[in-house]
Amino acid sequence: MQPLNFPSYTFRVKNSENRPLIFDEIRKKFIVLTPEEWVRQHVVKFLIQEKNYPISHINVEKQITLNGLKKRYDIVVFKPDGKLDILVECKAPEITISQNTFDQIAQYNFKLNANYLMVTNGLAHYYCQMDFVAEKYQFMQEIPDFSR
């Protein structure tokens, strides 16, 4: 898989039926290793190892309903009180992050109400803090650590 703009992490990978799989420590199972999954697993390691978020506060690929349509978010991080704190949208490295990507995560966030957003294709990372009063988001240099 392609090197990404994250620190170097160790992953458990294997092949099954001629398909590469990667172990997801959040879902506790092997997942088909697609380019988007490669990015998703790097973000999970980044949140745990660099930002110190406990594994128990991270959720991966759960279904939500938006305007009657079933959608899946990539990653969410919860605060200790159970409120949603960070919403992450992952794209494959060959996908350019565009306004459409930000529109997608903003639409998800109308339902989820995360304080922070992260959008990444593994090469470029964008971080935002929500301003719910003004109904907009402000770009940041990075998302906060768990200890804040």
C-alpha positions as a Markdown table, in Angstrom:
| # | Residue | x | y | z |
|---|---|---|---|---|
| 1 | Met | 0.0 | 0.0 | 0.0 |
| 2 | Gln | 1.0 | 3.6 | -0.6 |
| 3 | Pro | 2.9 | 5.5 | 2.1 |
| 4 | Leu | 0.7 | 8.1 | 3.8 |
| 5 | Asn | 1.3 | 11.4 | 5.5 |
| 6 | Phe | 1.2 | 9.9 | 9.0 |
| 7 | Pro | 3.8 | 8.5 | 11.4 |
| 8 | Ser | 4.9 | 5.0 | 10.6 |
| 9 | Tyr | 2.6 | 2.4 | 12.3 |
| 10 | Thr | 2.6 | -1.3 | 12.6 |
| 11 | Phe | -0.5 | -3.2 | 11.3 |
| 12 | Arg | -1.6 | -6.8 | 11.4 |
| 13 | Val | -2.2 | -7.8 | 7.8 |
| 14 | Lys | -3.0 | -11.2 | 6.1 |
| 15 | Asn | -4.3 | -12.6 | 2.9 |
| 16 | Ser | -7.5 | -14.6 | 2.6 |
| 17 | Glu | -9.0 | -15.9 | -0.6 |
| 18 | Asn | -6.4 | -13.8 | -2.5 |
| 19 | Arg | -7.5 | -10.6 | -0.8 |
| 20 | Pro | -5.4 | -8.5 | 1.6 |
| 21 | Leu | -7.0 | -7.9 | 5.0 |
| 22 | Ile | -6.0 | -5.5 | 7.8 |
| 23 | Phe | -7.0 | -6.0 | 11.5 |
| 24 | Asp | -9.2 | -3.2 | 12.8 |
| 25 | Glu | -8.6 | -2.9 | 16.6 |
| 26 | Ile | -11.8 | -1.0 | 17.0 |
| 27 | Arg | -14.1 | -3.5 | 15.3 |
| 28 | Lys | -11.9 | -6.4 | 16.5 |
| 29 | Lys | -11.8 | -8.1 | 13.2 |
| 30 | Phe | -10.0 | -8.3 | 9.8 |
| 31 | Ile | -11.3 | -5.9 | 7.1 |
| 32 | Val | -10.6 | -6.0 | 3.4 |
| 33 | Leu | -7.7 | -3.7 | 2.8 |
| 34 | Thr | -8.9 | -1.1 | 0.3 |
| 35 | Pro | -7.1 | 2.2 | -0.2 |
| 36 | Glu | -9.8 | 4.0 | 1.9 |
| 37 | Glu | -9.4 | 1.4 | 4.7 |
| 38 | Trp | -5.7 | 1.9 | 4.6 |
| 39 | Val | -6.3 | 5.6 | 5.4 |
| 40 | Arg | -9.0 | 4.8 | 8.0 |
| 41 | Gln | -6.6 | 2.5 | 9.9 |
| 42 | His | -3.9 | 5.1 | 9.9 |
| 43 | Val | -6.4 | 7.7 | 11.3 |
| 44 | Val | -7.3 | 5.2 | 14.1 |
| 45 | Lys | -3.6 | 4.7 | 15.0 |
| 46 | Phe | -3.1 | 8.5 | 14.8 |
| 47 | Leu | -5.9 | 9.2 | 17.2 |
| 48 | Ile | -4.7 | 6.5 | 19.7 |
| 49 | Gln | -1.0 | 7.0 | 19.5 |
| 50 | Glu | -0.5 | 10.7 | 18.7 |
| 51 | Lys | -3.7 | 12.3 | 20.2 |
| 52 | Asn | -4.0 | 9.8 | 23.1 |
| 53 | Tyr | -7.7 | 9.0 | 22.6 |
| 54 | Pro | -8.7 | 5.8 | 24.3 |
| 55 | Ile | -9.8 | 2.9 | 22.0 |
| 56 | Ser | -13.1 | 2.8 | 24.0 |
| 57 | His | -13.9 | 6.3 | 22.8 |
| 58 | Ile | -13.5 | 5.6 | 19.1 |
| 59 | Asn | -16.2 | 4.1 | 16.8 |
| 60 | Val | -15.7 | 3.1 | 13.2 |
| 61 | Glu | -18.1 | 2.7 | 10.2 |
| 62 | Lys | -21.5 | 2.9 | 11.8 |
| 63 | Gln | -24.7 | 3.4 | 9.9 |
| 64 | Ile | -26.8 | 6.6 | 10.3 |
| 65 | Thr | -29.9 | 7.8 | 8.5 |
| 66 | Leu | -29.9 | 11.1 | 6.8 |
| 67 | Asn | -33.0 | 12.4 | 5.1 |
| 68 | Gly | -34.3 | 8.8 | 4.9 |
| 69 | Leu | -31.1 | 7.5 | 3.3 |
| 70 | Lys | -28.7 | 5.1 | 5.0 |
| 71 | Lys | -25.2 | 6.4 | 5.2 |
| 72 | Arg | -22.0 | 5.3 | 7.0 |
| 73 | Tyr | -19.6 | 7.6 | 8.8 |
| 74 | Asp | -15.9 | 6.6 | 8.8 |
| 75 | Ile | -14.8 | 7.4 | 12.4 |
| 76 | Val | -16.2 | 9.2 | 15.4 |
| 77 | Val | -14.6 | 10.0 | 18.7 |
| 78 | Phe | -16.6 | 10.4 | 21.9 |
| 79 | Lys | -15.9 | 12.6 | 24.9 |
| 80 | Pro | -15.8 | 10.9 | 28.4 |
| 81 | Asp | -19.4 | 12.0 | 28.9 |
| 82 | Gly | -20.5 | 10.1 | 25.8 |
| 83 | Lys | -21.1 | 13.2 | 23.6 |
| 84 | Leu | -19.7 | 13.1 | 20.1 |
| 85 | Asp | -16.5 | 15.1 | 19.8 |
| 86 | Ile | -14.8 | 14.4 | 16.5 |
| 87 | Leu | -16.2 | 13.2 | 13.2 |
| 88 | Val | -13.7 | 12.0 | 10.6 |
| 89 | Glu | -14.2 | 11.5 | 6.9 |
| 90 | Cys | -11.6 | 9.3 | 5.1 |
| 91 | Lys | -11.1 | 9.1 | 1.4 |
| 92 | Ala | -8.7 | 7.0 | -0.6 |
| 93 | Pro | -5.3 | 8.7 | -1.4 |
| 94 | Glu | -6.2 | 9.1 | -5.1 |
| 95 | Ile | -9.4 | 11.0 | -4.2 |
| 96 | Thr | -8.8 | 14.8 | -4.1 |
| 97 | Ile | -10.4 | 16.5 | -1.1 |
| 98 | Ser | -12.9 | 18.9 | -2.5 |
| 99 | Gln | -15.8 | 21.1 | -1.4 |
| 100 | Asn | -18.0 | 18.1 | -2.0 |
| 101 | Thr | -16.1 | 16.2 | 0.7 |
| 102 | Phe | -16.6 | 19.1 | 3.1 |
| 103 | Asp | -20.3 | 19.2 | 2.2 |
| 104 | Gln | -20.6 | 15.5 | 2.8 |
| 105 | Ile | -19.1 | 15.7 | 6.3 |
| 106 | Ala | -21.1 | 18.8 | 7.1 |
| 107 | Gln | -24.3 | 17.0 | 6.1 |
| 108 | Tyr | -23.4 | 14.1 | 8.4 |
| 109 | Asn | -22.6 | 16.5 | 11.2 |
| 110 | Phe | -26.1 | 18.2 | 11.0 |
| 111 | Lys | -27.3 | 14.9 | 12.5 |
| 112 | Leu | -24.2 | 14.0 | 14.7 |
| 113 | Asn | -23.2 | 17.5 | 16.1 |
| 114 | Ala | -19.5 | 16.8 | 16.5 |
| 115 | Asn | -17.4 | 19.7 | 17.8 |
| 116 | Tyr | -14.5 | 18.9 | 15.5 |
| 117 | Leu | -14.2 | 17.6 | 11.9 |
| 118 | Met | -11.3 | 15.9 | 10.2 |
| 119 | Val | -11.1 | 15.2 | 6.5 |
| 120 | Thr | -8.3 | 13.2 | 5.0 |
| 121 | Asn | -7.2 | 11.2 | 2.1 |
| 122 | Gly | -4.1 | 10.1 | 4.0 |
| 123 | Leu | -1.9 | 12.6 | 2.2 |
| 124 | Ala | -3.7 | 15.9 | 3.0 |
| 125 | His | -5.5 | 16.4 | 6.4 |
| 126 | Tyr | -7.9 | 19.2 | 7.2 |
| 127 | Tyr | -9.2 | 20.0 | 10.7 |
| 128 | Cys | -12.2 | 22.2 | 11.5 |
| 129 | Gln | -13.9 | 23.4 | 14.7 |
| 130 | Met | -17.6 | 23.8 | 14.5 |
| 131 | Asp | -19.4 | 27.1 | 15.2 |
| 132 | Phe | -23.0 | 26.0 | 15.7 |
| 133 | Val | -24.3 | 29.5 | 16.3 |
| 134 | Ala | -23.0 | 30.8 | 13.0 |
| 135 | Glu | -23.6 | 27.5 | 11.3 |
| 136 | Lys | -20.1 | 27.3 | 9.9 |
| 137 | Tyr | -16.7 | 25.7 | 10.6 |
| 138 | Gln | -13.3 | 27.3 | 11.3 |
| 139 | Phe | -10.2 | 25.6 | 9.9 |
| 140 | Met | -7.5 | 24.6 | 12.5 |
| 141 | Gln | -3.9 | 23.5 | 12.4 |
| 142 | Glu | -4.8 | 20.2 | 14.2 |
| 143 | Ile | -7.4 | 18.5 | 16.3 |
| 144 | Pro | -7.0 | 18.7 | 20.0 |
| 145 | Asp | -5.5 | 15.9 | 22.1 |
| 146 | Phe | -7.6 | 13.8 | 24.4 |
| 147 | Ser | -6.2 | 15.5 | 27.5 |
| 148 | Arg | -7.7 | 18.9 | 26.8 |
